[in-house]
Amino acid sequence: MTFLRGVVMLSRSRKFGRYPEAGWADCVFGTIQASTVLLVLMLLVHPSRALGADSDLETVLTASRQRIQKLDYRVTGRLTRVEGDGTRTNYKFVGKAHWFPDGLRMLSEISGPGSAKTTLLLHMSASGHVTIEAILPGQKTSSVLPFEHWNDPVVGTDFSYEDLIESQFFWKNQQLLPPAKYGARDCFVLKSTSGPQDQTHYGSITTWIDRSILFPVHEVKTLRGTGQQKEFIYYGLRQVRGDWSASQVEAKLQDKPGSSIMVIEGGSPKANLSRKDFDLTQSSAQGK
């Protein structure tokens, strides 16, 4: 409406001489020419920047999603909660994951200092939709974990249930922030923002991804509502059979002393798993 109002005012106030229609046409044509020239100049000045940013974003997202879509592993390791005073509580875990045509399945079993065990089955579809089933201490059968408990700590550590799966790379809202260093590594910085269609307690997740290997080295997750942040640091990056992975992941909750560390001690990166390997009635997530 503002543009049309300006056109009407110009047509009433300007004198175009003997042929007003021609003068009006010349004026409009001149304005269009000027706008076109300005647009062309802008594209000439910044074409590679825009195209490069789009290309880099596509590269980062494709690599991140393909890394997850190739998962097929068994692992053993430990999960440690380190208190502010240095006191440690260790948990053993075994786990496995495989990407099937309908998405990713991850099965983990965590046992603490006592005999109690926590068994988790996470499923993520190709669109990033997540469901979590659990057999918690004291339970004999599995049940769907309600969404309001997804941000609860796993066996008292700084890892929540939804931290165990990387659904953020499948969210719709993705943008690249200016590149940055994390330590000595040159990184792409990807900000994934959740939408109303995404089941998550996080409003955004910012990931530093090493440019040379396209693997995460650092993440900051921001909770919806409170804005509290959780930091994840990846250590011991290694390449096995062409695929990169981390041997340790540390989680730190903002304003909370101490941290939690997940350490991979052994396993197989090419386990050739099938659907029967993700039956929650199995006695062990590691299987036979």
C-alpha positions in Angstrom: 0.0 0.0 0.0 2.8 2.5 0.8 4.4 1.9 -2.7 1.0 2.5 -4.4 0.4 5.6 -2.4 3.7 7.0 -3.5 3.0 6.3 -7.1 -0.3 8.2 -6.9 1.3 11.2 -5.3 4.1 11.3 -7.9 1.6 11.1 -10.7 -0.4 14.1 -9.3 2.5 16.3 -8.5 4.9 15.9 -11.5 4.5 17.8 -14.7 5.4 15.7 -17.7 4.8 18.3 -20.5 3.0 17.7 -23.7 3.0 13.9 -23.5 2.4 13.0 -19.9 2.0 9.3 -20.6 5.5 9.1 -22.2 7.0 11.0 -19.4 5.4 8.7 -16.9 6.7 5.7 -18.8 10.2 7.2 -18.9 10.2 7.8 -15.2 9.0 4.3 -14.3 11.5 2.7 -16.8 14.3 4.8 -15.4 13.4 3.6 -11.9 13.3 0.0 -13.0 16.7 0.4 -14.7 18.2 1.9 -11.6 16.9 -0.8 -9.4 18.1 -3.5 -11.8 21.5 -2.0 -12.0 21.7 -1.8 -8.2 20.6 -5.4 -7.9 23.2 -6.6 -10.4 25.9 -4.6 -8.6 25.0 -6.2 -5.3 25.1 -9.7 -6.9 28.5 -8.9 -8.5 29.9 -7.7 -5.2 28.6 -10.6 -3.0 27.7 -13.6 -5.3 30.2 -16.1 -4.0 29.5 -15.2 -0.4 25.8 -16.2 -0.7 26.4 -19.2 -2.9 29.3 -20.3 -0.8 27.3 -20.1 2.4 24.5 -22.2 0.9 27.0 -24.7 -0.4 28.7 -25.0 2.9 25.4 -25.5 4.8 24.4 -28.3 2.4 27.9 -29.9 2.8 27.6 -29.8 6.6 24.0 -31.1 6.8 24.6 -33.9 4.2 27.8 -35.1 6.0 26.1 -35.0 9.4 23.0 -36.8 8.3 24.9 -39.4 6.3 27.2 -40.1 9.3 24.1 -41.0 11.3 22.5 -42.9 8.5 25.6 -45.2 8.2 25.6 -46.2 11.9 26.0 -50.0 12.6 27.9 -50.6 15.8 28.2 -52.4 19.1 30.1 -50.7 21.9 31.1 -51.2 25.6 32.2 -48.5 27.9 31.6 -46.5 31.0 29.6 -43.5 32.1 31.1 -41.5 34.9 29.7 -38.6 37.0 32.5 -36.4 38.4 31.4 -34.2 41.3 32.8 -30.8 42.0 35.1 -32.2 44.7 36.4 -34.9 42.3 34.3 -37.8 43.6 33.5 -40.2 40.8 30.5 -42.6 40.3 31.0 -45.1 37.5 28.4 -46.9 35.5 29.0 -49.6 32.9 27.1 -49.5 29.6 26.7 -51.6 26.5 25.0 -50.3 23.4 24.4 -50.8 19.8 22.8 -48.8 16.9 21.8 -49.4 13.3 20.0 -47.3 10.7 17.1 -49.1 9.1 14.9 -48.0 6.2 12.5 -46.5 8.8 15.3 -44.7 10.7 17.8 -45.2 13.5 17.5 -47.6 16.4 19.7 -47.4 19.5 19.6 -49.8 22.4 21.6 -49.2 25.5 21.9 -50.9 28.9 23.4 -49.0 31.8 24.3 -50.7 35.2 25.4 -48.8 38.3 27.3 -49.7 41.4 24.3 -51.8 42.6 22.4 -54.4 40.6 19.8 -52.0 39.1 19.9 -51.5 35.4 18.4 -49.0 33.0 17.6 -50.2 29.4 16.8 -47.7 26.7 15.5 -48.1 23.1 15.6 -44.9 21.1 14.1 -44.7 17.6 14.5 -41.7 15.2 12.7 -41.5 11.9 14.3 -40.1 8.7 12.4 -36.8 9.5 13.9 -36.6 13.0 10.9 -37.7 15.0 12.0 -39.5 18.1 10.4 -42.0 20.5 12.0 -43.4 23.6 11.2 -46.7 25.4 12.7 -47.6 28.7 12.9 -50.3 31.3 13.8 -48.3 34.4 15.1 -49.7 37.7 12.4 -51.7 39.4 10.5 -52.3 36.2 10.2 -55.6 34.4 8.7 -54.5 31.2 9.3 -51.6 28.8 7.1 -48.5 28.5 7.2 -45.4 26.4 9.1 -42.6 28.3 6.8 -39.6 28.5 8.2 -36.5 26.7 8.2 -34.5 30.0 10.9 -36.9 31.3 13.2 -36.7 28.2 15.3 -34.0 29.9 15.7 -36.1 33.1 19.3 -37.1 33.9 20.3 -40.6 32.9 21.4 -42.5 36.1 22.1 -39.1 37.8 24.6 -37.9 35.2 24.6 -34.7 33.1 23.4 -36.6 30.0 19.7 -36.6 29.5 17.7 -39.2 27.7 17.4 -37.1 24.6 21.1 -36.3 24.6 21.8 -39.9 23.5 20.5 -39.3 20.0 21.4 -36.5 17.5 18.0 -35.4 16.1 19.0 -31.8 15.7 20.7 -32.4 12.3 17.3 -33.4 11.0 15.4 -30.3 12.1 14.1 -28.0 9.4 15.6 -24.8 10.7 19.4 -24.8 10.1 21.9 -21.9 9.6 25.6 -21.5 9.4 27.2 -19.0 11.7 30.5 -17.4 10.9 33.3 -20.0 10.9 35.4 -20.2 14.1 38.2 -22.1 15.7 37.6 -24.5 18.5 41.1 -25.0 20.0 43.4 -25.6 17.0 40.6 -26.8 14.8 39.0 -24.7 12.0 35.2 -25.3 12.3 31.9 -24.8 10.6 29.5 -23.5 13.2 26.0 -24.9 12.6 23.0 -23.6 14.6 20.0 -25.9 14.6 16.8 -24.3 15.9 13.9 -26.4 16.9 10.4 -25.7 15.6 6.9 -26.6 17.0 7.1 -29.9 15.1 10.2 -31.0 16.9 9.9 -33.0 20.1 12.8 -31.7 22.2 13.4 -29.7 25.3 16.1 -27.6 23.5 15.4 -24.4 21.7 18.6 -24.5 19.8 21.8 -26.5 19.5 25.0 -25.0 18.2 27.6 -27.4 16.9 31.3 -26.8 16.0 32.2 -29.2 13.2 35.8 -29.7 12.1 36.1 -28.6 8.5 38.6 -31.3 7.5 36.8 -34.3 8.8 33.2 -33.0 9.1 32.8 -34.4 12.6 31.5 -32.5 15.7 34.1 -31.4 18.3 31.9 -29.1 20.5 28.2 -28.5 21.1 26.2 -26.0 23.1 22.6 -26.9 23.8 20.1 -24.2 25.0 17.0 -25.3 26.9 13.7 -23.8 25.9 12.2 -21.4 28.4 15.0 -21.2 30.9 17.9 -20.6 28.4 20.1 -22.8 30.5 23.0 -24.2 28.5 24.7 -27.6 28.4 28.1 -28.0 26.8 29.5 -31.2 25.1 33.1 -31.7 24.2 34.3 -34.5 22.0 37.7 -36.1 22.7 39.9 -38.7 21.0 38.7 -38.3 17.5 39.7 -41.3 15.4 39.0 -42.8 12.0 38.0 -46.5 11.9 37.3 -48.1 8.5 36.8 -44.7 7.0 34.4 -43.4 9.6 35.2 -40.8 12.3 34.1 -41.2 15.9 35.0 -39.9 19.3 36.3 -42.1 22.1 35.0 -39.7 24.9 32.2 -37.2 25.2 32.1 -34.9 28.2 28.9 -33.1 29.3 28.8 -30.0 31.5 25.7 -28.3 32.8 25.9 -24.5 33.1 26.3 -23.3 36.8 26.5 -26.9 38.0 29.8 -28.1 39.4 31.4 -31.2 38.0 30.7 -33.0 34.7 29.9 -36.4 33.2 32.0 -38.4 30.8 31.0 -41.1 28.4 34.0 -43.3 27.4 34.0 -45.9 24.7 36.3 -48.8 25.6 35.6 -51.3 22.9 33.3 -52.5 20.2 32.7 -53.1 16.5 32.0 -50.3 14.0 30.5 -52.7 11.5 28.3 -55.1 13.5 25.8 -56.1 10.8 22.9 -55.8 13.1 19.3 -56.7 12.3 15.9 -55.8 13.8 16.0 -58.7 16.2 19.0 -57.2 17.9 16.8 -54.3 19.1 14.3 -56.5 21.0 13.9 -55.0 24.5 13.2 -58.4 26.0 16.9 -59.4 25.4 18.9 -59.7 28.7 21.7 -57.5 27.4 21.9 -54.7 24.9 25.3 -56.1 23.8 23.6 -59.4 22.7 25.5 -62.5 21.7 
